[in-house]
Amino acid sequence: MSIKDWSAEDRPREKLLRRGSAALTDAELLAIFLRTGSPGKSAVDLARELLADFGSLSALLGSEQQRFCEAKGLGDATYAQLQAVLEMARRHFKEALQRGDALTSPELTRSYLSAQLRGYSYEVFACLFLDNQHRVIQLDELFRGTIDGASVYPREVAKQALRHNAAAVIFAHNHPSGISEPSQADKQITEKLKQALALFDIRVLDHFIIGDGQPYSFAEHGLL
């Protein structure tokens, strides 16, 4: 059955306009992006198949061009369109969190960090440096690793914080697996970083793990 034959309240586009984008499933959001399905399949059916093939929405969005274009129903034009959408999202949140702006919205901070880190197929560790009024100085991607880890060096983090004359920092790193729960290694390195920066009176405000869904906050879970 074509999506046009669905009831209005079940069609992804109408559902988004009526209830907002957060009300849609991953498959429904992807279907709106795809716009059309394939012979005998609606855009939602195709979206579900793609999500099953890639394993998650995050994995699909962060896939390499060759892997993306090999999937049925996708191609170079769709890949280019997706990269443009992702880059617009990154620039939108970057403009919303410009240098010199105070961090007044936790949700904006989450969205900004998610937009910057969620698309990578390998692990990236970043630091958002802030002044003593919690105004943004700069976001630096300091370490890159593999699909399941990245080496983080407290000495280098401290050097960069001092170079920026930062009074506070927020850490963030992605989990390409999509699982946002912290590992024991994540907890240990966060504590080491906190201790190292405390020697210079630099406060660690939070550490976000970017996976599928809502980023995990160390501060909100009492781990800082």
C-alpha positions in Angstrom: 0.0 0.0 0.0 1.3 3.4 -0.9 1.8 6.0 1.8 -0.8 8.2 -0.1 -3.4 5.5 0.8 -2.6 5.7 4.5 -4.7 7.7 6.9 -3.5 11.3 7.2 -2.5 10.8 10.9 -0.2 8.0 10.0 1.6 9.6 7.1 5.1 10.7 8.2 5.1 14.1 6.7 1.6 15.0 8.1 2.5 13.5 11.4 5.6 15.7 11.6 3.7 18.8 10.8 1.0 18.0 13.3 3.1 16.6 16.2 6.7 17.7 15.6 9.7 15.8 14.4 10.4 14.2 17.8 7.2 12.2 17.5 8.5 10.2 14.5 10.4 7.0 14.5 13.8 6.7 12.8 12.1 4.9 9.9 9.6 7.7 9.5 12.2 10.4 9.6 14.3 8.6 7.1 11.3 8.0 4.8 10.7 11.8 4.7 14.3 12.2 3.6 14.1 9.5 1.0 10.8 10.8 -0.3 10.0 7.7 -2.4 10.3 4.0 -2.0 11.0 1.3 -4.5 8.8 -0.9 -6.6 6.3 -2.6 -4.3 7.6 -0.8 -1.2 6.7 2.5 0.4 9.3 4.9 1.6 8.7 3.7 5.2 9.2 0.1 4.1 12.5 1.0 2.4 13.6 3.0 5.4 13.0 0.1 7.7 15.0 -2.2 5.4 17.9 0.2 5.3 17.9 0.6 9.1 18.0 -3.2 9.5 20.8 -3.4 6.9 23.0 -0.7 8.5 22.0 -1.6 12.1 21.0 1.9 13.2 20.2 5.4 12.0 23.6 6.6 13.3 25.4 3.9 11.3 23.6 4.8 8.1 24.2 8.5 8.5 27.9 8.0 9.3 28.6 5.3 6.6 31.2 5.8 4.0 30.1 6.8 0.5 30.8 3.4 -1.1 28.9 1.5 1.6 26.0 3.9 1.5 25.7 3.8 -2.3 25.8 0.0 -2.4 22.5 -0.1 -0.5 19.3 -0.7 -2.5 17.4 2.6 -3.1 20.4 4.8 -2.4 23.1 6.3 -4.6 25.5 9.2 -5.2 22.8 11.8 -5.4 21.2 10.7 -2.2 24.6 10.5 -0.5 25.4 14.1 -1.6 21.9 15.2 -0.3 22.5 13.6 3.0 25.9 15.1 3.5 24.5 18.6 2.7 21.7 18.0 5.3 24.3 16.9 8.0 26.6 19.9 7.3 23.6 22.3 7.5 22.7 20.9 10.9 26.3 21.3 12.1 26.5 24.9 10.9 23.1 25.7 12.4 24.1 24.6 15.9 27.6 26.2 15.5 26.0 29.5 14.7 23.6 29.1 17.6 26.6 28.6 19.9 29.0 31.1 18.7 32.2 32.1 20.4 31.4 34.5 23.3 27.9 33.2 23.9 27.1 31.9 27.3 25.9 28.4 27.7 22.3 29.1 28.9 20.6 26.0 27.4 21.7 22.4 28.2 19.6 21.2 25.2 21.4 23.5 22.8 24.7 22.2 24.1 23.6 18.6 23.6 22.3 19.3 20.1 25.5 21.2 19.2 27.8 18.4 20.4 25.6 15.7 18.8 25.6 17.5 15.4 29.4 17.7 15.6 30.2 14.1 16.6 27.3 11.8 15.8 28.2 11.2 12.1 31.7 9.8 12.6 32.3 6.0 12.0 35.3 6.1 14.4 35.6 7.5 18.0 36.4 11.2 18.4 37.1 12.9 21.7 36.3 16.7 21.8 36.6 19.5 24.4 34.3 22.5 24.5 36.4 25.2 26.2 34.6 28.0 28.3 35.6 31.1 30.1 34.7 31.9 33.7 31.3 33.1 32.6 30.7 29.8 30.8 31.0 31.6 27.5 32.1 29.5 24.5 35.8 29.9 23.5 36.2 27.0 21.1 35.3 23.3 20.4 38.4 21.2 19.6 38.4 17.6 18.4 41.6 16.5 20.2 41.8 12.8 19.7 40.6 10.3 17.1 40.6 6.6 17.3 39.0 3.5 15.9 35.5 2.2 15.8 35.7 1.1 19.5 38.0 3.5 21.2 40.3 6.5 21.2 43.4 7.2 23.4 43.0 10.3 25.5 45.9 12.1 27.2 45.2 14.4 30.2 48.5 16.2 29.6 47.4 17.3 26.1 43.9 18.3 27.3 45.5 20.4 30.0 47.9 22.1 27.5 45.0 23.0 25.2 42.9 24.3 28.0 45.7 26.5 29.2 46.4 27.7 25.6 42.7 28.8 25.4 42.9 30.3 28.9 39.8 28.2 29.7 38.2 28.3 33.2 35.9 25.3 32.5 35.5 22.5 30.0 32.8 20.1 28.7 34.0 16.8 27.3 32.2 14.9 24.6 33.0 11.8 22.6 30.9 9.5 20.3 30.2 5.8 20.4 30.0 4.6 16.8 28.1 1.5 18.1 25.2 3.8 19.0 25.3 2.8 22.7 25.6 5.9 24.8 26.2 4.2 28.2 29.7 4.9 29.5 32.2 2.2 29.8 34.5 1.7 32.8 37.3 3.2 30.7 35.1 6.3 30.0 34.6 6.8 33.8 38.3 6.3 34.6 39.6 8.8 32.0 37.0 11.4 33.0 38.2 11.2 36.6 41.8 11.4 35.5 41.0 14.5 33.4 39.1 16.1 36.2 42.0 15.6 38.6 44.5 16.9 36.1 42.6 20.0 35.3 41.8 20.7 38.9 45.5 21.4 39.4 45.0 24.5 37.2 41.6 25.5 38.7 39.8 24.4 35.5 36.4 22.9 36.2 34.9 20.0 34.4 31.2 20.8 33.9 30.1 17.6 32.1 31.1 14.8 29.8 28.6 13.8 27.1 28.6 10.5 25.3 27.0 10.8 21.8 25.3 7.6 20.6 21.8 6.9 19.3 19.1 8.9 20.9 19.7 11.3 23.8 23.4 12.0 24.7 24.5 10.6 28.1 25.4 13.2 30.6 27.9 12.4 33.4 26.8 15.4 35.4 23.1 14.3 35.3 24.0 10.8 36.4 26.1 12.0 39.3 29.4 10.9 37.9 31.2 14.3 38.2 
